[in-house]
Structures are given as structure tokens and as C-alpha cells.
Amino acid sequence: MRVAQAEKLPDFERSLDELEQLVQKLEHGDLPLDEALKTFERGVALTRACQAALKTAQQRVEVLQGRSGEAQTVAYEATEGGITPVPPPDQA
């Protein structure tokens, strides 16, 4: 993937691309142990970031589906306790 193309991708897609590359490196099996561990740790971090992004997307879809014919989006923010909705400015 070219750099200019990677810059245009949302974080989820970039993380997923990087994760795929890390998996290929690890599957090749020729990394020194220390580098393999660092690669694995980065992969775990990327996996968690992707899972959080998917959970946020799922929650947004559920909110949209729960409205009676009213299409609205709800912003979410990551907190230590998980992901919480952010009230609209007029309700804050």
C-alpha cells in the first residue's frame, strides 16, 4: 500500500492493514524472539483498537435502528470504563 493511500484510510482500515502485515511477518517465522514478541504485542494492541472501533460502530447502528424512523447518529467516546455516548450540545 502506498503512503498517500494509507493516509486516506480511516484508522480502522489502517490498523487492520498493519495487523495483516504483522501476522504475515510472524507466520514467516524468521524473526528473532525479541522482535517477534514486540511484533506480537503491537498486534494485540491493534486487535484491541479494531475491536473497540467495531464495537463503537455496532453501538451506533443499534442506536440508529432503535429510533422509530428517525435517523440520527450518536457520538461516542472511549473511557476507562468502556465506550459511552456523548450527549448532543443542546442536551449537555
C-alpha positions in Angstrom: 0.0 0.0 0.0 1.3 3.4 -0.9 1.8 6.1 1.8 -0.6 8.6 0.2 -3.3 5.8 0.0 -2.7 4.8 3.7 -3.2 8.4 4.8 -6.7 8.5 3.3 -7.8 5.3 5.1 -9.7 5.6 8.3 -7.9 4.4 11.5 -9.7 1.1 11.5 -8.6 0.2 8.0 -5.1 1.3 8.6 -4.9 -0.7 11.8 -6.3 -3.7 10.0 -3.8 -3.4 7.2 -0.9 -3.1 9.7 -2.3 -6.1 11.6 -2.4 -8.2 8.5 1.3 -7.3 7.7 2.3 -8.2 11.3 0.6 -11.6 11.0 2.5 -12.3 7.8 5.8 -11.4 9.4 5.0 -13.7 12.4 3.9 -16.5 10.1 7.1 -16.3 8.2 8.8 -17.5 11.3 12.3 -16.0 10.8 12.1 -13.1 13.4 14.4 -13.1 16.4 12.5 -13.8 19.6 12.7 -10.2 20.9 11.4 -8.8 17.6 8.7 -11.5 17.4 7.5 -10.5 20.9 7.4 -6.8 20.0 5.5 -7.6 16.8 3.0 -9.8 18.7 2.5 -7.0 21.3 1.8 -4.5 18.6 -0.6 -7.0 17.0 -2.5 -7.3 20.3 -2.8 -3.5 20.6 -4.0 -3.2 17.0 -6.6 -6.0 17.6 -7.9 -4.2 20.7 -8.2 -0.9 18.8 -10.0 -2.7 15.9 -12.4 -4.4 18.3 -13.1 -1.0 20.0 -13.8 0.6 16.6 -16.2 -2.3 15.7 -18.0 -2.1 19.0 -18.5 1.7 18.5 -19.8 1.1 15.0 -22.1 -1.6 16.3 -23.5 0.7 19.0 -24.1 3.5 16.5 -26.0 1.1 14.3 -28.1 -0.2 17.2 -28.9 3.4 18.2 -30.0 4.2 14.7 -32.1 1.0 14.4 -33.7 1.7 17.8 -35.2 5.1 16.7 -38.7 5.0 15.2 -38.0 6.0 11.7 -35.7 8.8 12.9 -32.2 8.6 11.5 -29.8 10.2 14.0 -26.3 9.4 14.9 -24.9 9.5 18.4 -21.3 10.3 19.2 -19.3 8.0 21.5 -16.1 8.4 23.4 -13.7 5.9 24.8 -13.4 6.0 28.6 -11.6 3.7 31.0 -14.9 2.1 31.8 -15.7 1.4 28.1 -17.4 3.4 25.5 -20.1 6.0 26.5 -22.4 8.2 24.4 -21.7 11.9 24.3 -24.9 14.0 24.7 -25.7 16.4 21.9 -24.5 20.0 22.6 -28.1 21.2 23.3 -28.5 18.5 26.0 -25.1 18.7 27.7 
